[in-house]
Amino acid sequence: MPDTGGQQSFCPSRLLGLGKCPGCGIGHAIHDALHFRFRASFHHHPLGIVGVIIIFIRIKQLIQPLRKQHETQPVQSDPRS
């Protein structure tokens, strides 16, 4: 949903009338950070840029074991030859 003040929100904190919760705006902040709009990202949520960094670190952690496994597998000869 667009981040405009007058529209319906799915945030339980806002639905209860408590205002913004810590998760409000994080999706918009991550989107803006991925598009290098850091000022807008910080405006939506101060931890959006940190979230992007954490996501990229986690992706690297998940890819490294796959890369090592691929490099260490022995080359199998063709049994037909």
C-alpha distances in whole Angstrom, upper triangle without the diagonal:
4,6,9,11,11,8,9,8,9,11,15,16,14,15,19,19,20,17,15,16,17,14,12,11,13,10,10,14,15,13,15,18,18,18,21,19,20,21,17,16,19,17,14,16,20,20,17,20,22,20,20,24,24,22,25,28,27,26,30,31,30,32,35,37,36,38,41,41,41,44,46,46,50,50,52,55,55,57,58,60
4,6,9,10,8,10,9,12,13,17,17,15,16,20,19,20,17,15,17,18,15,12,10,13,11,9,12,14,12,13,17,17,17,19,17,18,18,14,14,17,15,12,15,18,19,17,20,22,20,20,24,25,23,25,28,28,27,31,32,32,33,36,38,37,39,42,43,43,45,47,48,51,52,53,56,56,59,60,62
4,7,9,8,10,9,11,12,16,15,13,15,18,17,17,14,12,14,15,13,9,8,11,10,8,11,13,12,12,16,17,17,18,16,17,16,12,12,14,12,9,12,16,17,15,18,20,19,19,23,23,22,25,28,27,28,31,32,32,33,36,38,38,39,42,43,43,45,48,49,52,53,55,58,58,60,62,63
4,6,6,9,9,13,13,17,16,13,15,18,16,17,14,13,16,17,16,12,11,14,14,11,14,17,16,15,19,20,20,21,18,19,18,14,15,16,13,11,14,18,20,18,21,23,22,23,26,27,26,28,31,31,31,34,36,36,37,40,42,42,43,46,47,47,49,52,53,56,57,58,61,62,64,65,67
4,6,8,9,13,13,15,14,11,13,16,13,15,11,11,15,17,16,12,12,16,16,14,16,19,19,18,21,23,23,24,21,21,19,16,17,17,14,12,15,19,21,20,23,25,24,25,28,29,28,31,33,33,34,37,38,38,40,42,44,44,46,48,49,50,52,54,55,59,60,61,64,64,67,68,70
4,7,9,13,14,16,16,12,13,16,14,16,13,14,17,20,18,15,15,18,18,17,19,22,21,21,24,26,25,27,24,25,23,19,20,21,18,16,19,22,24,23,26,28,27,28,31,32,31,33,36,36,36,39,40,40,42,45,47,46,48,51,51,52,54,56,57,61,61,63,66,66,68,69,71
4,6,10,12,14,15,11,12,15,14,16,14,14,16,19,17,14,14,17,16,15,18,21,20,20,24,25,25,26,24,25,23,20,20,21,19,16,19,22,24,22,25,27,26,27,30,30,29,32,34,34,34,37,38,38,40,43,44,44,46,48,49,49,52,54,54,58,59,60,63,63,65,66,68
4,7,9,11,12,9,9,13,12,15,13,13,15,18,16,13,14,17,16,16,19,21,20,22,25,26,26,28,25,26,25,22,21,23,20,17,19,23,24,22,26,27,25,27,30,30,28,31,34,33,33,37,37,37,39,42,43,43,45,47,48,48,51,53,53,57,58,59,62,62,64,65,67
4,5,8,10,7,7,11,11,12,11,10,12,14,12,10,11,14,13,14,17,18,18,20,22,23,24,26,24,24,23,20,19,20,18,15,16,20,20,19,23,24,22,24,27,26,25,28,31,29,30,34,34,34,36,39,40,40,42,44,45,45,48,50,51,54,55,56,59,60,62,63,65
4,6,9,8,7,11,12,13,12,11,11,14,11,10,12,14,13,14,17,18,18,20,23,24,25,27,25,25,25,22,20,21,20,16,17,20,20,19,23,24,21,23,26,25,24,27,29,28,28,32,32,31,34,37,38,38,40,42,42,43,46,48,48,52,53,54,57,57,59,61,63
4,5,5,6,9,10,10,9,8,8,10,8,7,10,12,12,14,16,17,18,20,22,23,25,26,24,24,23,21,19,19,18,15,15,18,18,17,21,22,19,22,25,23,23,26,28,26,28,31,31,31,33,36,37,37,39,42,42,43,46,47,48,52,53,54,58,58,60,62,64
4,5,5,6,9,9,9,9,8,11,10,10,13,15,16,18,19,21,22,24,25,26,28,30,28,27,27,24,22,22,21,18,17,20,20,20,24,24,22,24,27,25,25,29,30,28,30,33,33,32,35,38,38,39,41,43,44,45,47,49,49,53,55,56,59,60,61,63,65
4,5,5,6,5,6,6,6,9,10,9,13,14,16,18,19,20,22,23,25,26,28,29,27,26,25,23,21,21,19,16,16,18,19,19,23,23,21,24,27,25,25,29,30,29,31,34,33,33,36,39,40,40,42,44,45,46,49,50,51,55,56,58,61,62,64,65,68
4,5,5,6,5,6,8,11,11,9,12,15,16,17,18,21,22,23,24,26,27,28,26,25,24,22,21,20,18,16,16,19,20,20,24,24,22,25,28,27,27,30,32,30,32,35,35,35,38,40,42,42,44,46,47,48,50,52,53,57,58,59,63,63,65,67,69
4,5,8,8,10,11,14,14,12,15,18,18,19,21,23,24,25,27,29,30,31,29,29,28,25,24,24,22,19,19,22,23,23,27,27,25,27,30,29,29,32,34,32,34,37,37,37,39,42,43,43,46,48,48,49,52,53,54,58,59,60,63,64,66,67,69
4,6,8,10,11,15,15,14,17,19,21,22,23,25,27,28,29,31,32,34,31,30,29,27,26,25,23,21,20,23,24,24,28,28,26,29,32,30,30,34,35,34,35,39,38,38,41,43,44,45,47,49,50,51,53,55,56,59,61,62,65,66,68,69,72
4,6,9,11,14,15,14,17,19,21,21,23,25,26,27,29,31,32,33,30,29,28,25,24,24,21,19,19,22,23,24,28,28,26,29,32,31,31,34,36,35,36,40,40,39,42,45,46,46,49,50,51,52,55,56,57,61,62,64,67,68,70,71,74
4,7,8,12,13,12,15,17,20,20,21,23,25,26,27,29,31,31,29,27,26,24,23,22,20,18,17,19,20,22,25,25,24,27,29,28,29,32,33,33,35,37,37,38,40,43,44,45,47,48,49,51,53,54,55,59,61,62,66,67,68,70,72
4,7,10,11,9,12,15,17,17,18,21,22,22,24,26,27,28,25,24,22,20,19,18,16,14,14,16,18,19,22,23,22,25,27,26,27,30,31,31,33,36,36,36,39,41,42,43,45,47,48,49,51,53,54,58,59,61,64,65,67,69,71
4,7,8,6,9,11,14,14,14,17,19,19,20,23,24,24,22,21,19,17,16,15,13,11,11,13,14,15,19,19,18,21,23,23,23,26,28,27,29,32,32,33,35,37,39,40,41,43,45,46,48,49,51,54,56,58,61,62,64,66,68
4,5,5,9,10,13,14,14,16,18,19,20,22,24,24,22,21,20,18,16,15,15,12,11,13,13,14,18,17,16,19,22,20,21,24,25,25,27,30,30,30,33,35,36,37,39,41,42,43,45,47,48,52,53,55,59,59,61,63,65
4,6,8,8,11,13,12,14,17,17,17,20,22,22,20,18,18,17,14,13,13,11,8,10,9,11,14,14,13,16,18,17,18,21,22,21,24,26,26,27,30,32,33,34,36,38,39,40,42,44,45,49,51,52,56,57,59,61,63
4,6,6,8,10,10,11,14,15,16,18,20,21,19,18,18,16,13,13,13,10,8,11,10,10,14,13,11,14,17,16,16,19,21,20,22,24,25,25,27,30,31,32,34,36,37,38,40,42,43,47,48,50,53,54,56,58,60
4,6,8,9,9,12,13,14,15,18,19,20,18,17,17,14,12,12,11,8,7,11,11,11,14,15,13,16,19,18,18,21,23,22,24,27,27,28,30,32,34,34,36,38,39,40,42,44,45,49,50,52,55,56,58,60,62
4,6,5,6,9,10,11,12,14,15,16,14,14,13,11,9,10,9,5,6,9,10,8,12,14,12,14,17,17,17,19,22,21,22,25,26,27,29,31,33,33,35,37,38,39,41,43,44,48,49,51,54,55,57,59,61
4,5,5,6,8,10,10,12,14,15,14,13,14,11,8,9,10,7,6,8,7,6,9,10,8,10,13,13,13,16,18,18,19,22,23,23,25,27,29,30,31,33,35,35,37,39,41,44,46,48,51,52,54,56,57
4,5,5,6,9,10,11,13,14,13,13,15,12,9,12,12,9,9,12,11,8,11,12,10,10,14,14,13,15,18,17,18,21,22,22,24,27,29,29,30,32,34,34,36,38,39,43,44,46,49,50,52,53,55
4,5,5,6,9,10,11,12,11,11,12,9,7,10,10,6,8,11,11,8,11,13,11,12,15,16,15,17,20,20,20,23,25,25,26,29,31,31,32,35,36,36,38,41,42,45,46,48,51,52,54,56,57
4,5,5,6,9,10,10,9,8,9,7,4,7,8,5,6,8,8,5,7,10,9,9,12,14,13,15,18,18,19,21,23,24,25,27,30,30,31,33,35,35,37,39,41,44,45,48,51,51,54,56,57
4,5,5,6,9,10,10,9,12,10,7,9,11,9,9,10,9,5,6,9,7,6,10,11,10,12,15,15,15,18,20,20,21,24,26,26,27,30,31,32,33,36,37,41,42,44,47,48,50,52,53
4,5,5,6,9,9,10,12,10,8,11,12,10,11,13,12,8,9,12,10,9,13,14,12,14,17,17,17,19,22,22,22,25,28,27,28,31,32,32,34,37,38,41,42,44,47,47,50,52,53
4,5,5,6,5,7,8,6,5,9,10,9,10,12,12,8,9,12,12,10,13,15,14,15,18,19,19,21,24,24,25,27,30,30,30,33,35,35,36,39,40,44,44,46,49,50,53,54,55
4,5,5,5,5,9,8,5,8,11,10,10,11,10,7,6,9,9,7,10,12,12,12,15,17,17,18,21,22,22,24,27,28,28,30,32,32,33,36,38,41,42,44,47,48,51,53,54
4,5,8,9,12,11,9,12,14,13,14,14,13,9,8,11,10,7,10,12,11,11,14,16,15,16,19,20,20,22,25,25,25,28,30,29,31,34,35,38,39,41,44,45,48,49,50
4,6,8,11,10,9,13,14,14,15,16,15,12,11,14,14,11,13,16,15,14,18,19,18,20,23,23,23,25,29,28,28,31,33,32,33,36,38,41,41,44,46,47,50,51,52
4,6,9,9,9,11,13,14,15,14,14,11,10,13,14,11,13,16,15,15,18,20,19,20,23,24,24,26,29,29,29,31,34,33,34,37,39,42,42,45,48,49,52,53,54
4,6,6,6,9,10,11,12,13,14,11,10,14,14,12,14,18,17,17,20,22,22,23,26,27,27,29,32,32,32,35,37,37,38,40,42,45,46,48,51,52,55,56,57
4,5,5,6,8,10,10,10,11,9,7,11,12,11,13,16,16,16,19,21,21,22,25,26,27,28,32,32,32,34,37,37,37,40,42,45,46,49,52,53,56,57,58
4,5,5,6,9,10,10,12,10,10,13,15,14,16,19,19,20,22,24,25,26,28,30,30,32,35,36,35,38,40,40,41,44,46,49,50,52,55,56,59,61,62
4,5,5,6,9,10,12,10,10,14,14,14,16,19,19,20,22,24,24,26,28,29,30,32,35,35,36,38,40,40,41,44,46,49,50,52,55,56,59,60,61
4,5,5,6,7,9,6,7,10,11,11,13,15,15,17,19,20,21,23,25,26,27,29,32,32,32,35,37,37,38,41,43,46,47,49,52,53,56,58,59
4,5,5,5,7,7,7,10,11,12,14,16,17,18,20,21,23,24,26,27,29,30,33,34,34,36,39,39,40,43,44,48,49,52,55,56,59,60,61
4,6,7,10,9,11,14,14,15,17,19,20,21,23,25,26,28,29,30,32,34,36,37,37,40,42,42,43,46,48,51,52,54,58,59,61,63,64
4,7,9,8,11,13,13,14,16,18,18,20,22,23,24,26,28,28,30,32,35,35,36,38,40,40,42,44,46,49,51,53,56,57,59,61,62
4,6,6,9,10,10,12,14,15,16,18,20,20,22,24,25,26,28,30,32,33,34,36,38,39,40,42,44,48,49,51,54,56,58,60,61
4,6,7,8,10,12,13,14,16,18,19,20,22,23,25,26,28,29,32,33,34,36,38,39,40,42,44,47,49,51,54,56,58,60,61
4,6,5,6,9,10,10,12,14,15,16,18,20,21,22,24,26,28,29,30,32,34,35,36,38,40,44,45,48,51,52,55,57,58
4,5,5,6,9,10,11,13,14,15,17,19,20,21,23,25,27,28,29,31,33,33,35,37,39,42,44,46,49,50,53,55,56
4,5,5,6,9,10,11,13,14,16,17,19,20,21,23,26,27,27,29,31,32,33,35,37,41,42,44,48,49,52,54,55
4,5,5,6,9,10,11,12,14,15,17,18,20,21,24,25,26,27,30,31,32,34,36,39,41,43,47,48,51,53,54
4,5,5,6,9,10,11,12,14,15,17,18,20,22,24,24,26,28,29,30,32,34,38,39,42,45,46,49,51,52
4,5,5,6,9,10,11,12,14,15,17,19,21,22,22,25,27,27,28,31,33,36,37,40,43,44,47,49,50
4,5,5,6,9,10,11,12,14,16,17,20,21,21,23,25,26,27,29,31,35,36,39,42,43,46,48,49
4,5,5,6,9,10,10,12,14,16,18,19,20,22,24,25,26,28,30,33,35,38,41,43,45,47,48
4,5,5,6,9,10,11,12,14,17,17,18,21,22,23,25,27,28,32,33,36,39,40,43,45,46
4,5,5,6,9,10,11,12,15,16,16,18,20,21,22,25,26,30,31,34,37,38,41,43,44
4,5,5,6,9,10,11,14,15,15,17,19,20,21,23,25,29,30,33,36,38,41,43,44
4,5,5,6,9,10,12,13,15,16,18,19,21,22,24,28,30,32,35,37,39,42,43
4,5,5,6,9,11,11,12,15,16,17,19,21,22,26,27,29,33,34,37,39,40
4,5,5,6,9,10,10,12,14,15,16,18,20,24,25,28,31,33,36,38,39
4,6,6,7,9,10,11,13,15,16,18,20,23,25,28,31,33,35,38,39
4,6,7,7,9,11,12,13,15,17,18,22,24,26,29,31,33,36,37
4,6,5,6,9,10,11,12,15,16,20,21,23,27,28,31,33,34
4,5,5,6,9,10,11,12,15,18,20,23,26,28,31,33,34
4,5,5,6,8,10,11,12,16,18,21,24,26,28,31,32
4,5,5,6,9,10,11,15,16,18,22,24,26,28,30
4,5,5,6,9,10,14,15,18,21,23,26,28,29
4,5,5,6,9,12,14,17,21,23,25,28,29
4,5,5,6,10,12,15,18,21,23,26,26
4,6,6,9,10,13,16,18,21,23,24
4,6,8,10,13,16,19,21,24,24
4,6,9,12,15,18,20,24,24
4,7,9,12,15,17,20,21
4,6,9,13,15,18,18
4,6,10,12,15,15
4,7,9,12,12
4,6,9,8
4,5,6
4,6
4
